Amino acid sequence: MNVIKRNDVLFPSLMNEIFKPDWFGGLENMRTNVPAVNIKENEKDFELELSVPGRSKDDFSIEIDDNVLTVSAEVKTENDVEKDNYTRREFGFSSFTRSFTLPKSVDSNKISANYENGILKFTLPKKEEALPKPKRTIELS
């Protein structure tokens, strides 16, 4: 820590105090609320899972535009407590937006989504021409 000495009293440098990791409640509070994601490819589709606990289905906005899947959510909370001689009003706001460029092999007209137990799960079916073809033999002429 840098220290400024004045009149034999030690004062911590204001800049060091401002940039300490716990200044605004720690780095945890400064982190964005982008949900973790898992992407898995199967023979017939892709599975996309977002970890978004504590939400309801109505919190989500899901759009597809020009082969880009965009998922966003916004939650506002308010808490009012009134006692004898004071009122405490607290509020919170959290939101995120996450976009995914879909492969050309995805049939965007058949995408489905489900939200259960804090996991938002998408099934992204592949187009018929992108599905694996069974092995076949070719006759020589």
N, C-alpha and C positions, 0 to 999 in steps of 0.2 A: 504494500500500500504506500502510495506517495503521501508524504506528510508535510504540511506547511507549519512552520514554527513561528508563532507570534507571541511576544510577551511571555516567553517561557511556558506557553500553553500549546499543546499539540492539537491541531485541527486536521481531520482527514480531508483530503482533497475532494472538493465537490464533484469533480469529474469522475473520480473513482467511485464515489457513492452513487452517482447517477447510473453508471454502467455496471454496477454489481448485478449478478444474475438474479438476485431476489428483489430487485427494485420494484417491479410492478406485480408482485406476487409470484415471481419466479418465471423462468423460461417456459414452464408448462403453460402458463396463461397467455404467453405471447405466440404460442404455436397455433397454426391455423387448424380448423376443424374439418380437414379433408378426410373422409372415411377411407379405411384400408380396403383394398380390393383383391380378390382372387379371380383369375381367369384360367379356364380349363378348356382344352379342345378335345372333343370326342369325335367319333366317326361321322355322326350326323349333325352335330351342332357345337356351339360354344356355350359355356356357362360362365356368367359374370356375376360375382357376389360382392356386395358392398356391406360392410359392417356399420350399421347405423342404429344402434340401440336407443330406446327411449323415444322413439318417434311413432306417429300414427300414419296410416296410409294417406290421410288427407294432407299431410305435411309435404308430400313429394310432388314435384313437377317433372315429368318425363317427356322429352321431345326427341324426334328424329328429324334432322334437316340435312340434306345433301350428304347422306351416309355418315353423319355424326350423331351419336347417341349422347344426349345431355341429360344428366340427372341433377336436380337441385332440390334443396329443402330449406325452409325458413321456419323458425320457431321463436315466438315471443312469449315471455312469461312476465306476469306481474304479481306482486305479493304486497298487500296492504295490511298493516297491523295498526289498529287504533286502540290506545289505552287511555287511562285517565287524562293525562296532560301532554301526550305526545302522539304523533303519527309517524310510523315508519313505512316508507314506500320503497320497495326494491323492485327492480325489473331486470330482465335478462334478454338477450337476443343471440341466437346462434343460427348460422346459415352455412351452406356450402354449395358449390357447383363443381361438377366433375364431368368431363366430356371424353368420349371414346370414339376414335375414328374406326368405323367398322370395316372389316375386310370385304373385298368385292364378292367373296363367296357367300356372304350372309344374305338371306332373303329377308329384307327389312319389313316386309308386309306380314311376316309370320312371327315376329318377336313377341314373347310373352314375359310378364313380370309377376312376381309374387313377393309379398312382405310378410315374414313370419319370424318370431323370436329375435328381432333385431337385425335380421339379415334380409336385404333387398336382393332378390335373385332374378336374373334375366336368363331366359333360354333364347339363344340366337341360332335358329335353324339355318343350315347351309342350303344353298340353292341345289336343285336336282343335279345340275351339271357338275357341281363341286363334290358330290358324294362319291365315295370310292366305288369303282365298278368291279363286278365279280370277274374272276379269272376266266378266260375263254381261250379256246384254241382257234387258230386260223388255218384253214386248209390252203395248201398250195395248188395253184392251177397249172 
